Amino acid sequence: MKNKSKYSEPDNSGRVPDLKKGKYTDGHPLDEVKYLECKLILKGDRFTTESNFDDFGKIVKRAAEATDVGFSRKPFKDARPQVREVLFLDTADFKLYNNAFILRRRVTYENGFAVSDPEIVFKFRHPDMQKAAEMDVRPKIFGDHKVKFKAEALPLKDQAGGYRLLFSHNVEFPMSAVHEPNRTSMATLMRVLPALKVLKLPETESVALVNTTAVEEVLKDIAMLDFGKGIEAKANVAVWRTRGDQKQLVGEFAYQIKVDKREDLHLLARRRCEQFFINLQYAAQEWLALGTTKTGAVYRLKGNPPNAHE
């Protein structure tokens, strides 16, 4: 392996533990982690033009070459940035986020117009995998929904060169599946998302836009990464900024691996993925924004930090 960068084996905080078997109340077995998503949170002010996405892509390419990871821009050589609006919803005192829940609405735009039904994303994100698995995030709706259970790798909070894991139990479904006239009332939310009942909030409470801020996400796919043994991942770079004043909040580089079974993630490919993630942190130190997430940046926008589980 052609690796010239510093690397040390992460401690057990970077290992996906074994899940204790169990069931939800309807007898469905607990969901298992099937996604590994690696994320670097970047300084938002680094992204002021489209060329900045390609600038970061060059750093990614160098880190990939140093770690024997395949890097191909061919699938995305003509890719243009995608634009989405992201709205976070919570109570005035952030009861959802303070208890590891995240609720957001996403809309994709093309040529200035929405091109899809708004998508609701509801997640329970926690450093304890067992707790995340046992939280049944499935909605009570008519129609389809998609559950994703992810291990999310992030750098250490205070330095480059390591990683920590959060476990994100997500569900996605179209907003049109919620038929109540008042979609922001806690009564509606607890009916549609029964997981929220653990908070024991009054039905008269409601949610609103977090920090009255609408986020505009600009995202560009930059390459396919090949870790060997059939393990590939699409890599993209994004910037989040506030609608209206266009304040750059944070950027993000991310790639995601999906496996049907844990043993499908071959040891060689896993170690190559780990080392690439470490190498890239050293190569991109001047771009890194440590100690935060995209969601955390929105919640802390007005100097009122919540008690996050991140």
Secondary structure, DSSP 8 states (H G I E B T S, - for coil): ----S------GGGS-------B-TTS-B-----EEEEEEEEEGGG-SSTHHHHHHHHHHHHHHHHTT-EEE-GGGTT---EEEEEEEEE-TT-HHHHTTEEEEEEEEEETTEE-S--EEEEEEEES-HHHHHHS------SS--EEEEEEEEE--SS-SS--EEEEEEEEEEEGGG---S-TTBHHHHHHH-GGGGGG---TT-B-EEEEEEEEEEEEEEEEEEE-STT-EEEEEEEEEEETTT--EEEEEEEEEEE-SSGGGS-HHHHHHHHHHHHHHHHHTGGGB-TT--HHHHHHTTTS-------
